[in-house]
Amino acid sequence: MDHKPLSASAQKVQDALSARGMTLQVVELPGSTRTAQEAAQAIGCDVGQIVKSLVFKGKRSARPVLVIASGRNRVDERKIEAQIEEPLGKADADFVRQQTGFVIGGVPPVGHSQPLLTYVDADLLEYTEIWAAAGTPHAVFRLTPQELCELTGGEVLELKA
């Protein structure tokens, strides 16, 4: 198998996984994985197995909140707002990059610039394997829902709208 060096952002995710003692492998695909649908098609899995890492911003605190959702689900923002006790605002591209170190469309669940308050969609626990973005719109890695929870320290919630 041809092992090309990973792009800088994908390598940053690989390094974060390795630093946590994980043997998970980041791969870069020729097709886009920017959306859950594109990722599922590129990988050949169910869209529900795609991990969407969404960054929101607390409207009062400006605190970043990472929501890790199943690719098939829309997130009910009210459920997150009830947890953090403040309204959520949209995080623009600059905020996402500043808080995570990654661009929208490639935000991984790990390897961020700083620890983020994290919530994990309970529906992801239905699968034996899931796929997460790995720093670029073409990079992914396979893991189990248990590994996702261990890596992120996220609180598991029913998040779907």
C-alpha positions in Angstrom: 0.0 0.0 0.0 1.3 3.4 -0.9 1.9 5.5 2.2 2.2 9.2 1.2 3.0 11.6 4.0 -0.1 13.1 5.6 -0.9 16.8 5.1 0.1 19.0 8.1 -3.5 19.1 9.5 -4.0 15.4 9.2 -0.6 14.7 10.7 -1.6 16.9 13.7 -4.6 14.6 14.3 -2.5 11.5 13.8 0.0 12.9 16.4 -2.8 13.6 18.8 -4.1 10.1 18.5 -0.7 8.6 18.9 0.0 10.8 22.0 -3.1 9.3 23.6 -1.8 5.8 23.0 -4.3 5.0 20.3 -3.3 2.9 17.3 -5.9 4.5 15.1 -4.8 5.4 11.6 -5.6 8.7 9.7 -6.1 8.2 6.0 -6.5 10.8 3.3 -9.1 10.0 0.6 -9.2 11.3 -3.0 -12.9 12.2 -2.6 -14.3 15.0 -0.3 -15.4 14.1 3.2 -16.6 17.7 3.9 -20.2 16.7 4.4 -21.5 13.5 6.1 -23.1 12.3 2.9 -19.8 12.8 0.9 -17.8 11.1 3.7 -20.2 8.1 3.7 -19.9 7.8 0.0 -16.1 8.1 0.0 -15.7 5.5 2.8 -18.6 3.2 1.8 -20.5 3.3 5.1 -23.8 4.4 6.4 -24.2 8.2 6.8 -25.1 7.5 10.5 -21.5 6.2 11.0 -20.0 9.6 10.1 -19.0 11.7 13.1 -19.9 15.3 12.6 -17.8 17.7 14.8 -19.8 20.9 15.1 -18.5 23.9 17.0 -21.0 26.3 18.6 -20.4 29.4 20.6 -22.1 30.3 23.9 -24.0 33.6 23.2 -23.1 35.2 26.6 -19.8 33.5 27.4 -18.4 33.1 23.9 -17.3 29.7 25.1 -16.7 27.1 22.4 -18.9 24.0 22.6 -18.0 20.9 20.5 -21.0 18.8 19.5 -20.1 15.4 18.1 -23.2 14.1 16.2 -24.1 11.2 14.0 -24.0 12.2 10.3 -27.7 11.3 9.9 -28.9 13.6 12.7 -29.8 17.2 13.0 -28.8 18.5 16.4 -31.4 20.0 18.7 -29.6 23.0 19.9 -32.1 23.5 22.8 -30.8 20.2 24.3 -27.2 21.7 24.4 -28.5 25.1 25.7 -30.2 23.3 28.6 -26.9 21.7 29.5 -24.7 24.8 29.3 -27.5 27.1 30.6 -27.1 29.7 27.9 -28.2 30.2 24.3 -26.0 29.0 21.5 -24.8 31.1 18.7 -23.2 30.1 15.4 -19.5 29.9 15.3 -18.0 31.5 12.2 -15.0 30.0 10.3 -12.5 32.2 12.1 -13.8 31.3 15.6 -13.8 27.6 14.7 -10.2 27.8 13.4 -9.1 29.9 16.4 -10.7 27.5 19.0 -9.8 24.2 17.3 -6.8 24.8 15.0 -8.8 23.3 12.1 -11.0 24.5 9.3 -14.8 23.8 9.0 -15.3 20.6 7.0 -12.3 19.0 8.6 -12.7 19.5 12.3 -11.8 16.3 14.1 -13.1 15.3 17.5 -9.5 15.4 18.9 -6.3 17.4 18.6 -7.7 20.8 19.2 -5.7 23.9 20.2 -7.3 23.7 23.6 -9.7 21.5 25.5 -13.4 22.0 24.5 -16.6 21.4 26.4 -17.8 18.4 24.4 -21.1 16.5 24.0 -21.5 13.2 22.1 -24.6 12.1 20.3 -26.0 8.9 21.9 -27.0 7.6 18.5 -23.3 7.1 17.7 -23.2 4.3 20.3 -25.4 2.1 18.1 -22.5 1.4 15.8 -19.5 -1.0 16.1 -17.3 1.4 14.1 -17.6 5.1 13.2 -15.6 7.5 11.0 -14.4 11.0 12.1 -12.8 13.9 10.2 -9.1 14.1 10.7 -8.1 17.7 10.1 -8.9 18.3 6.4 -12.0 17.8 4.1 -10.2 14.6 2.7 -8.9 13.0 5.9 -10.7 10.5 8.2 -10.0 7.9 10.8 -12.0 4.9 11.9 -12.7 4.3 15.6 -15.3 2.8 18.0 -17.9 4.9 19.8 -16.1 3.8 23.1 -12.8 5.2 21.8 -14.5 8.4 20.7 -15.9 8.9 24.3 -12.5 8.1 25.8 -10.6 10.4 23.4 -13.0 13.4 23.9 -14.2 13.0 27.4 -17.5 14.1 26.0 -20.8 13.7 27.8 -23.2 11.4 26.0 -26.6 13.0 25.3 -29.7 12.5 23.2 -29.0 15.3 20.7 -31.1 14.7 17.7 -33.9 17.1 16.7 
